[in-house]
Amino acid sequence: MELAYYSDYAVRLVNTEEPARGQDSLTSVEAVRELFGTNQSAARRATDADVTRFRSVRGRLRAVFEAADGGDETLAVDLLNSLLLEFPVSPQISGHDHRDDDGSPLWHMHLADHPSNATAGFAAIAAMGLAFHLTEYGVDRLGLCEAAPCRNAYLDTSTNRSRRYCSDRCATRANVAAYRARKRLEADRSADTGRSADSAQRATANGER
């Protein structure tokens, strides 16, 4: 499993909350377990206590995205480094479940689960995955959706660093809103022009009397 895969852990956790909408789906141990995806052995370690711990890590990961989105690269790196220090990873070489055509193992780096608790394991993987993405592709590849009030986190993998929204849905919504705003502005300008023309005609008529 490539290390880039793990960066999605951070995105999934951050996006369990939408602060601008007052929505939070991370309210139960079942919600915590769902974040692990196919890693069910790690998910089974989650307890009710992990709900609060996951929320704490979520806030710190969001702060990394906010710093990156705001152009403060140093702060984003410092915040991420603090997570890496607190939640160290245990890298291992794996190949038991990936084989090439002749049956030989396809060796790759794998981040082993942390043994202490579910939060520590998830945080270690999320932080390391995000760190890998940041150092490989750049801090500006960490973004927050511009389609207000969404502000979901995303990782920009576009070739020209042009991504601005977390999903096609948000991109469409933002484009529609921008189109409607332009139309309103054009209508207002047209109305102002009409009123100006009427005023000019009245002034001319009064002057001819």
C-alpha positions as CSV (number, residue, x, y, z in Angstrom):
1,M,0.0,0.0,0.0
2,E,1.5,3.3,-1.0
3,L,2.0,6.0,1.6
4,A,-0.1,8.5,-0.4
5,Y,-3.2,6.4,0.4
6,Y,-2.9,7.3,4.1
7,S,-3.4,11.0,3.4
8,D,-7.1,10.3,2.9
9,Y,-7.4,9.3,6.5
10,A,-6.8,13.0,7.5
11,V,-9.4,14.2,4.9
12,R,-12.0,11.8,6.1
13,L,-11.6,12.7,9.7
14,V,-11.6,16.5,9.1
15,N,-14.7,16.3,7.0
16,T,-16.8,14.7,9.7
17,E,-17.5,18.2,10.8
18,E,-18.9,21.2,8.9
19,P,-18.4,24.1,11.4
20,A,-20.1,26.7,9.2
21,R,-23.2,24.6,9.0
22,G,-23.1,23.4,12.6
23,Q,-23.0,19.8,11.6
24,D,-20.9,17.0,13.2
25,S,-21.3,13.3,12.2
26,L,-18.6,12.1,14.7
27,T,-21.0,11.4,17.5
28,S,-20.6,7.7,18.2
29,V,-18.2,4.9,18.4
30,E,-19.8,3.5,15.2
31,A,-18.9,6.7,13.4
32,V,-15.3,6.4,14.6
33,R,-15.1,2.8,13.3
34,E,-16.4,3.8,9.9
35,L,-13.4,6.1,9.5
36,F,-11.1,3.1,9.4
37,G,-12.7,1.8,6.2
38,T,-11.5,-1.7,5.4
39,N,-9.1,-1.8,8.3
40,Q,-11.5,-3.6,10.6
41,S,-9.0,-5.0,13.0
42,A,-8.0,-1.4,14.0
43,A,-11.7,-0.3,14.0
44,R,-12.6,-3.0,16.5
45,R,-10.3,-1.4,19.1
46,A,-12.4,1.8,19.1
47,T,-14.4,2.6,22.3
48,D,-16.7,5.4,23.4
49,A,-13.6,7.2,24.8
50,D,-12.3,7.5,21.3
51,V,-15.1,9.8,20.2
52,T,-13.7,12.7,22.2
53,R,-10.1,11.9,21.4
54,F,-10.9,11.7,17.6
55,R,-12.6,15.1,17.8
56,S,-9.4,16.6,19.4
57,V,-7.2,15.2,16.6
58,R,-9.7,16.4,14.0
59,G,-9.4,20.0,15.2
60,R,-5.6,19.8,15.0
61,L,-5.7,18.3,11.5
62,R,-8.2,21.0,10.4
63,A,-5.8,23.6,11.7
64,V,-3.1,22.2,9.4
65,F,-5.5,22.6,6.4
66,E,-6.5,26.1,7.5
67,A,-2.9,27.2,7.8
68,A,-2.0,25.7,4.4
69,D,-5.1,27.2,2.8
70,G,-4.2,30.6,4.3
71,G,-0.7,30.5,2.8
72,D,1.1,30.0,6.1
73,E,3.4,27.1,5.1
74,T,5.5,27.3,8.3
75,L,2.6,27.1,10.6
76,A,1.1,24.2,8.6
77,V,4.4,22.3,8.9
78,D,4.8,23.1,12.6
79,L,1.3,21.9,13.4
80,L,1.8,18.7,11.4
81,N,5.2,18.1,13.1
82,S,3.6,18.3,16.5
83,L,1.1,15.5,15.5
84,L,4.0,13.4,14.2
85,L,5.9,13.8,17.4
86,E,2.9,12.9,19.5
87,F,1.7,10.0,17.3
88,P,4.7,8.3,15.9
89,V,4.3,5.7,13.1
90,S,5.7,2.2,12.9
91,P,6.7,1.7,9.2
92,Q,7.0,-1.8,8.0
93,I,7.9,-3.5,4.6
94,S,4.9,-5.5,3.5
95,G,4.1,-7.6,0.5
96,H,2.1,-10.5,1.7
97,D,-1.1,-9.4,0.0
98,H,0.4,-8.0,-3.2
99,R,2.1,-10.2,-5.7
100,D,3.1,-9.8,-9.3
101,D,2.4,-12.2,-12.2
102,D,5.0,-14.7,-11.2
103,G,3.8,-14.8,-7.6
104,S,6.7,-12.8,-6.2
105,P,5.8,-10.3,-3.4
106,L,5.4,-6.6,-4.5
107,W,7.3,-5.1,-1.6
108,H,6.0,-1.7,-0.4
109,M,5.9,0.5,2.7
110,H,3.1,-0.1,5.2
111,L,2.2,1.9,8.3
112,A,1.5,-0.5,11.1
113,D,-1.3,0.1,13.5
114,H,-0.4,1.7,16.8
115,P,-1.0,-0.8,19.7
116,S,-2.2,1.6,22.4
117,N,-5.7,2.8,21.3
118,A,-7.7,3.4,18.2
119,T,-7.2,7.2,18.2
120,A,-3.4,6.9,18.4
121,G,-3.3,4.5,15.6
122,F,-5.6,6.6,13.3
123,A,-3.8,9.8,14.2
124,A,-0.4,8.3,13.4
125,I,-1.5,7.1,10.0
126,A,-3.4,10.3,9.1
127,A,-0.5,12.6,10.1
128,M,2.1,10.5,8.3
129,G,0.0,10.3,5.2
130,L,-0.6,14.0,5.2
131,A,3.1,14.7,5.8
132,F,4.0,12.5,2.8
133,H,1.5,14.4,0.6
134,L,2.8,17.7,1.8
135,T,6.4,17.0,1.2
136,E,5.8,15.2,-2.1
137,Y,3.5,17.7,-3.7
138,G,3.7,20.9,-1.7
139,V,1.8,22.7,1.1
140,D,-0.4,24.5,-1.4
141,R,-1.9,21.1,-2.3
142,L,-3.8,21.1,1.0
143,G,-7.0,23.1,0.6
144,L,-10.4,24.0,2.0
145,C,-13.5,24.1,-0.3
146,E,-14.3,27.6,-1.5
147,A,-18.0,26.9,-1.9
148,A,-19.3,28.6,1.2
149,P,-20.4,27.4,3.7
150,C,-18.8,24.0,2.9
151,R,-15.1,24.4,3.8
152,N,-14.5,20.7,3.6
153,A,-10.8,19.7,3.3
154,Y,-9.4,18.2,0.1
155,L,-6.0,17.2,-1.4
156,D,-5.3,18.9,-4.7
157,T,-4.0,16.3,-7.2
158,S,-4.7,18.3,-10.3
159,T,-1.8,18.7,-12.8
160,N,-2.0,22.5,-12.7
161,R,-2.8,23.1,-9.0
162,S,-6.2,24.5,-9.9
163,R,-8.5,22.7,-7.6
164,R,-10.7,25.0,-5.4
165,Y,-13.6,22.7,-4.3
166,C,-13.9,19.5,-2.4
167,S,-16.3,17.9,-4.9
168,D,-18.0,18.3,-8.3
169,R,-21.2,19.1,-6.4
170,C,-19.6,22.1,-4.7
171,A,-17.9,23.3,-7.9
172,T,-21.3,23.2,-9.7
173,R,-23.0,25.0,-6.8
174,A,-20.3,27.7,-6.8
175,N,-20.5,28.2,-10.5
176,V,-24.3,28.5,-10.5
177,A,-24.1,31.1,-7.6
178,A,-21.5,33.1,-9.5
179,Y,-23.6,33.0,-12.7
180,R,-26.7,34.2,-10.8
181,A,-24.6,37.0,-9.1
182,R,-23.4,38.2,-12.6
183,K,-26.9,38.2,-13.9
184,R,-28.2,40.2,-10.9
185,L,-25.3,42.7,-11.4
186,E,-26.1,43.0,-15.1
187,A,-29.8,43.5,-14.3
188,D,-29.0,46.2,-11.7
189,R,-26.7,48.0,-14.1
190,S,-29.4,47.8,-16.8
191,A,-31.9,49.3,-14.4
192,D,-29.5,52.0,-13.4
193,T,-28.9,52.9,-17.0
194,G,-32.7,53.0,-17.7
195,R,-33.2,55.3,-14.7
196,S,-30.4,57.6,-15.8
197,A,-31.8,57.8,-19.3
198,D,-35.3,58.6,-17.9
199,S,-33.8,61.3,-15.7
200,A,-31.9,62.8,-18.6
201,Q,-35.0,62.9,-20.8
202,R,-37.0,64.6,-18.0
203,A,-34.3,67.2,-17.5
204,T,-34.2,67.9,-21.3
205,A,-38.0,68.2,-21.4
206,N,-38.0,70.6,-18.4
207,G,-35.3,72.7,-20.1
208,E,-37.3,73.1,-23.3
209,R,-40.3,74.4,-21.5
